[in-house]
Amino acid sequence: MTITQPETTAAPHQRFEPAADALRGRVIAITGAGDGIGRALALTAAAHGAELVLIGRTVSKLEQVHGRIAAFGQAEASIAPLDLERAVARDYDALAEALQQRFGRLDGLVHSAGILGTLAPIEHYDVPTWCRVLHVNLTAAFALTQVLLPALRASQDASIIFTSSGVGRVPRAYWGAYAVSKFGIEALSGILADELGGAGVVRVNALNPGPVRTRMRAQAYPAEDAGSLARPEDIMRPYLWLLSAASRGVTGQSLDCQAH
Ligand code: NDP
């Protein structure tokens, strides 16, 4: 009789067991750090030793996350208010300048901020909503990455994570601007990874969280039983893998947080 082990479909980044100090000494900036996945990542990264730059638009939420991190008593966090819908060049420059002065480098940049817009057929999609979604989800991520590249290049081992989506890889009816923005994110990630080169110090990857119990998911699926979904803190392993030395040399990948 042959006894076979049950097959696991989880990839290495999904099975990653980070050491408690996996991110010690790393300076990591996260957009959308006040809520949902970005918030969970800020708390998890801080618990693993990272110094956080919390970027977001609602200062009270960022302050709440800052307070939780301070209570850990092991790593510093800074708050960088930035409304990605309204920010102009001088706002991005001010953030880059402040970061450069305080840390002199950046070891991780995670784009988690995003908006859903509306679910509607292309034929009826509201044009101003389309522009807002493309701007917040795609153009702002491009602008922030561009302005922070010098700080990322000053790191010994830097990682950029763009947050993608299943609808950023396979087109789906009614997902309109959101899906187009995520297809754009996949392209931006791949282009930048190619430009920065396989052996460079800055690696660039796109990560799809899969279904996660957040405000955005509830907006997209209001009738769903949210209790069956992963919580943000359940999908942190791939983020920690990509942000830690464990993924050194991995670039230009499109990865999934959850096994199918
Ligand atoms: P949430 O709605 O919980 O969080 C979104 C975050 O983005 C919030 O912190 C929000 O800030 C911030 N944000 C929105 N607009 C702006 C803006 N103009 N300027 C700055 N920050 C802004 O969503 P999730 O945590 O679910 O989403 C995180 C990422 O994961 C997104 O990119 C999303 O597309 C992606 N994703 C999520 C999935 C899911 O199932 N949840 C599935 C696939 C992808 P504030 O709190 O102040 O509004």
Boltz pocket constraint, residues with backbone or C-beta under 6 A from the ligand:
constraints:
  - pocket:
      binder: B
      contacts: [[A, 31], [A, 32], [A, 33], [A, 34], [A, 35], [A, 36], [A, 37], [A, 38], [A, 55], [A, 56], [A, 57], [A, 58], [A, 61], [A, 82], [A, 83], [A, 84], [A, 85], [A, 86], [A, 111], [A, 112], [A, 113], [A, 114], [A, 115], [A, 136], [A, 163], [A, 164], [A, 165], [A, 166], [A, 208], [A, 209], [A, 210], [A, 211], [A, 212], [A, 213], [A, 214], [A, 215], [A, 216], [A, 217]]
      max_distance: 6.0
